[in-house]
Structures are given as C-alpha cells and as structure tokens.
Amino acid sequence: MTSASVRHSPSALHPVDLFGASASGLHPVGERIALWLADIPAKVVARDFAVAVHTAKGWKRGHLPLMAHFAAMVTRWGDDFLDFAFAPALAEAPSLSQQLDRMEKRAAQFSRDLAELKQQVTHEKVEDQSRRAAGAGGDDAGSVAGPGRARGRMVSRAIGLGLLLALAAPILSDAVAPAVYASVLDLGDQGDDPAARLHKVARRPLRLGGKRELSA
C-alpha cells in the first residue's frame, strides 16, 4: 500500500455518493484513486499502465480510469487498493444492498403485473372483436364501448408502471431491468397510441443507463 492510504483519512474527503459526483464534481471513487496515486509520479503511473502521461495526470486529479485500467490497478495493488477505493463509499451507504433487493422485488412484481395486463388486454381485444362482429350482425352495438373503456384503463395502468420503472431504472440491476422492460415493451404490440408512448418512455432510460437496447 502506498503512503497515500495512510496519510489521508476518509473524513478529509468530500461527501460520498455512490450514484453521482461529490461536492467537487468528481466521482468519489475517482477521488480515492487520486489519493492512492498522490505520491506516485504521473510518468511512473503512465509507464506502469501503458497510458499517456496526460491520462495518468487525469487519474491523479480524480478522474475515473476505464474499467480495464481499474482492473489492472486491482491486479497490481490487490485488496488493499480495492478496499481503499471503495470502503468509504460503502460506509456511506450501508443499506445499499437492502435497497437494491427491495427494488428488484418491486421490479419482479411490476413484471408480474404487466404480464397480467397483457393477458387482460388480449382477452378484451378478442371480446371486443366478437362484440363488434355481433353488432355488425344486428345485435345491440352499445355494448361495444365497454371493453374499449376497460382496455383504455389497463393501458393507462401500464403507462403508470412504465413511468415508475423509468424512475427506478438507474438502480435496477442489469439482470432485472431488461426482463422488466421486455414486459413493458410487449404492450406496444397492441397497436394503441398510449402503448406507443409507453414504448418511448421505456426505451429512454435504457439508453441513458447504458444498458443494452431491446429490439422494438
């Protein structure tokens, strides 16, 4: 371990936020890496990790390295470096894993709700077609409006769920988010304008979150 990890205490850092920048505008993990590198000349860092000197200087100013370079740092310095880089951030969010567990459970429930909605929409579509056919044959056409209104309510519920998922997307795990969004996007196959709007809402956080795009 370098002397930087001994000289600097966590209390000297900016407030830690795992999901954003600290008060300095830099990511807290980047700031910790900068402290670790403080006593190592930029030219030495550049040589050891095969990067340009200006890249090494950026790390020493608190800019995050690419994952490949971060992995190389862990390989070179081991658990001491890993603990130093992440321990203060984790200490600021002791319940993070519990929060993620709750979000994944909610996401699973959303997925079940959406699957149920899809079944209901399909059922209502079949009934709607049957009633329209009956109306064309001379039966009371007034009964046709009922299923249409019910279907509209279900699509509205789906849009509400989609908006909740959009807000939750940044902290949903990569394993859960695609499955949930697949259920949301399935509703876009029903051909309604509200469903098309839901499709648009659901795709946006996927792009912003860096997760893989689902096919339309």
Secondary structure, DSSP 8 states (H G I E B T S, - for coil): --THHHH--GGGS----TTS--TTSS-HHHHHHHHHHTTS-HHHHHHHTT--HHHHHHHHTT----HHHHHHHHHHHHHHHHHHHHHHHHHH-TTHHHHHHHHHHHHHHHHHHHHHHHHHHHHHHHHHHHHHHHHHTTS-GGGGHHHHHHHHHHHHHHHHHHHHHHHHGGGS-TTTHHHHHHHHHHGGGG--HHHHHHHHHHHHHHHHTT------
